Amino acid sequence: MITGGSALPVLQSLQNFSNFKIGAVPFSVLIAAGLVAVVSILINGTIVGRRYIAVGANPATAQSSGIKILRYQIGTYVAAAICYAITGILLAGFVGYASPTAGSDYLLPSIAAVVVGGTPFTGGRGSVIASGAAALFMAQLGQMVLALGAGPAQQLLVQAATIVLATSIRRIPAKSLLPFTNSRMAEQSTGSDARG
């Protein structure tokens, strides 16, 4: 409203901070890796983190065990909003201007990263580290598609296909993916004992 929807240039100091590199690694990647590590430790290593997992996996069960689910759900949205704000500031510094539509290209990749990382569309239990690794994978996949000469439309198609593939693979039973399950191994050992 203040700017009428037009982009505004950001401070040079923010641009320098967002584009700063340690060696060949951008500082924003180190911030993201640090954030993933801290959140993973908090979620998996603390009582509060376990309560967040319980509320996300099954709110009814969490509520019946005495957890105030509304408090944890609001806390999740607040923590997400803080992460979005940090990301928006870093993105504005990276591109050199602040715009209300600057992050719209990252909507599908962010959803794809969570889905490829193993969190179902319906919610429930997920892994912060797996989602972070999937985000890195999706970013590299997008760069590879662009390096091969494809346009942004093809990049979106590849990301959508990756989501479909990830959700399809999740539906396949694990036993059919493994060459030897416990029952097959038992059958083989029984057959070799009978021959011996």
C-alpha positions in Angstrom: 0.0 0.0 0.0 2.8 2.4 0.9 4.7 1.8 -2.3 1.7 1.1 -4.6 3.0 -2.4 -5.3 6.2 -1.3 -6.9 9.6 -2.7 -5.9 11.9 -0.7 -3.7 15.7 -0.9 -3.6 17.3 -2.3 -0.4 20.3 -1.0 1.5 23.7 -1.8 0.1 24.7 -3.2 3.5 21.9 -5.8 3.3 23.0 -6.7 -0.3 26.5 -7.2 0.9 25.3 -9.4 3.8 23.1 -11.5 1.6 25.7 -12.0 -1.0 28.6 -12.6 1.4 30.5 -15.9 0.9 32.8 -17.9 3.1 35.1 -19.5 0.6 32.7 -20.7 -2.1 29.8 -21.2 0.2 27.2 -18.4 0.4 26.5 -17.3 3.9 22.8 -17.8 3.4 23.4 -21.5 2.9 25.3 -21.6 6.2 22.4 -19.8 7.9 19.9 -22.3 6.5 22.1 -25.3 7.5 22.5 -23.8 11.0 18.7 -23.3 11.3 18.0 -26.8 10.2 20.5 -28.2 12.7 19.1 -26.1 15.6 15.4 -27.0 14.8 16.3 -30.7 14.4 18.0 -30.7 17.8 15.1 -28.9 19.4 12.4 -31.1 17.9 14.2 -34.5 18.5 16.0 -33.7 21.7 13.6 -31.8 24.0 10.3 -32.5 25.6 8.8 -29.4 24.0 9.9 -30.7 20.6 8.4 -34.1 21.2 5.1 -32.4 22.0 5.3 -30.5 18.7 5.8 -33.9 17.0 2.8 -35.3 18.9 0.5 -32.4 18.0 1.5 -32.6 14.3 1.2 -36.4 14.0 -2.1 -36.8 15.8 -3.7 -33.8 17.5 -6.6 -35.8 19.1 -4.2 -38.2 20.8 -2.0 -35.3 21.9 -4.9 -33.5 23.4 -6.1 -36.6 25.2 -2.7 -36.9 26.8 -3.0 -33.5 28.2 -1.1 -31.4 25.7 -2.6 -28.0 24.9 -2.6 -28.4 21.2 -3.7 -24.8 20.3 -0.6 -23.4 22.0 1.7 -25.6 20.0 -0.2 -25.0 16.7 0.1 -21.3 17.2 3.8 -21.7 18.2 4.4 -23.5 14.9 2.9 -20.7 12.9 4.9 -18.1 14.8 8.1 -20.0 14.3 7.3 -20.4 10.6 6.5 -16.7 10.3 9.9 -15.8 11.8 11.6 -18.1 9.3 9.7 -16.6 6.4 10.6 -13.1 7.6 14.3 -14.0 7.7 14.1 -15.6 4.3 12.3 -12.6 2.8 15.0 -10.2 4.2 17.8 -12.4 2.8 16.0 -12.7 -0.6 15.5 -9.0 -0.8 19.2 -8.4 -0.1 20.1 -11.1 -2.7 18.1 -9.7 -5.5 18.6 -6.1 -4.6 15.0 -5.0 -4.2 12.0 -5.6 -2.0 8.9 -6.6 -3.9 5.6 -8.3 -2.8 6.0 -10.8 -5.6 9.7 -11.6 -5.3 9.2 -14.9 -3.6 6.4 -16.2 -5.7 8.8 -18.4 -7.8 9.7 -20.3 -4.6 6.2 -21.4 -3.6 6.1 -24.7 -5.5 9.8 -25.6 -4.7 9.2 -25.1 -1.0 6.2 -27.4 -1.1 8.1 -29.9 -3.2 11.0 -29.9 -0.8 8.7 -30.9 2.1 7.0 -33.6 0.1 10.2 -35.0 -1.3 11.6 -34.9 2.2 9.0 -37.4 3.3 6.2 -35.3 4.9 2.8 -36.3 3.6 0.3 -33.8 2.1 -2.1 -34.7 4.9 0.3 -33.6 7.6 1.8 -35.7 10.3 5.3 -36.6 11.1 8.2 -35.3 9.0 11.9 -34.8 9.3 13.5 -31.4 9.4 16.8 -32.7 8.1 15.1 -34.7 5.3 13.2 -31.6 4.2 16.4 -29.5 4.3 18.2 -32.1 2.2 15.2 -32.2 -0.2 15.3 -28.4 -0.5 19.0 -28.6 -1.5 18.1 -31.4 -4.0 15.2 -29.3 -5.5 17.5 -26.3 -5.8 20.2 -28.3 -7.6 17.5 -30.0 -9.8 16.2 -26.6 -10.8 19.7 -25.4 -11.6 20.4 -28.5 -13.7 17.2 -28.1 -15.7 18.1 -24.4 -16.4 21.7 -25.4 -17.3 20.3 -27.8 -19.8 18.6 -24.9 -21.6 15.1 -25.5 -20.5 12.9 -22.5 -19.6 11.0 -21.8 -16.4 7.9 -23.6 -17.6 9.9 -26.8 -18.0 11.5 -26.3 -14.6 8.0 -26.2 -13.1 7.1 -29.4 -14.9 10.2 -31.2 -13.6 9.3 -30.0 -10.0 5.7 -31.2 -10.4 6.9 -34.5 -11.7 9.3 -34.8 -8.7 6.4 -34.3 -6.4 4.3 -36.9 -8.2 7.2 -39.4 -8.1 7.9 -38.8 -4.4 4.3 -39.3 -3.4 4.0 -42.4 -5.7 7.1 -44.0 -4.3 5.7 -43.5 -0.8 2.6 -45.5 -1.7 4.6 -48.5 -2.8 5.1 -51.0 0.1 8.6 -51.2 1.4 8.7 -54.9 1.1 8.3 -54.8 -2.6 11.2 -52.3 -3.0 13.6 -54.5 -1.1 15.2 -57.4 -3.0 15.3 -59.6 0.1 12.8 -59.4 2.9 13.1 -61.4 6.1 10.6 -64.0 4.8 12.6 -64.5 1.5 15.8 -64.7 3.5 14.3 -67.3 5.7 13.1 -69.3 2.7 16.5 -69.2 1.1 18.3 -70.3 4.3 15.7 -73.1 4.8 16.2 -74.3 1.2 20.0 -74.3 1.6 19.8 -76.2 4.9 17.7 -78.8 3.2 20.1 -79.2 0.3 23.1 -79.4 2.7 
